[in-house]
């Protein structure tokens, strides 16, 4: 094993490493403080500065963990980080514009894609440069997620179906009851907007979203050296926590619905991350390279 034992899967107690985490947190706060499309300060920094700092720190810890645990380096490590951070937190969100055109108009979609690309690209590069293992030899001889095209297809489709099932279950059992108890009027208005915009498009759009989500998680899954259970928990956290954190920073969601969306997303996506890893590892496709 070439990855040093002190950092595989974590930061340990190194004060130098935690100093780097603080520095990277400051960088992420700065990156998230600007609306690059509008050349102005973002609403998060002007209206929710304390939440922004907390979210940036948590995201830095999570993504930094991926770097220290990764068996990849350089551009491949950057790809795994960018795919997970940009894909899940920005690109996948814009897909819902198909049935929520009033909530996600073209201008908002453009802002999300542009701002997300800049933030994610720079942040991922900084993570690799600061926390990555320079000169580390990538482990060879054991392939992860090596499978024929037909298996990739059915597993990707299965991921999309699993996601829509979770979407329905957590929406009905978690989000709906919680939102009604917190702000019934805002919940009714939100549901009315979604229904009038394109209810018939919700299911196929979310199935497609789930399938793309599977593929976006593949680089990060392949980069980790662990067995599927530990990898699944890590991916559950990567899928769930940053995105739910961005919900806390939202200034467009009704204030009374923010906690309900937060609870729904963090629980639903955590379960989804574990299930995606389980689906992909079927037929022993994720041999453990470390414990």
Buried (B, 14 or more C-beta within 10 A) or exposed (E): EEBEEEBBBEBEEEEEBBEBBEEBBBBBBEBBBBBBBEEEEBEBBEEBEEBBBBBBBBBBBBBBBBBBBBBBBBEBBBBBBBBBBBBBBBBBBBBBBBBBBEBBEEEBBEBBBBBBBBBBBBBBBBBBEBBBBEEBEBBEEEEBBEEEEEBBEEBBBBBBEBBBBBBEEBBEEBBBEBBBEBBEEBBEEBBEEBEEBEEEEBEEBBBBBBBBBBBBBBBBBBBBBBBBBBBBBBBBBBBBBBBBBBBBBBEEBBEBBBBBBBBBBBBBBBBBBBBBBBBBBBEEBBEBBBE
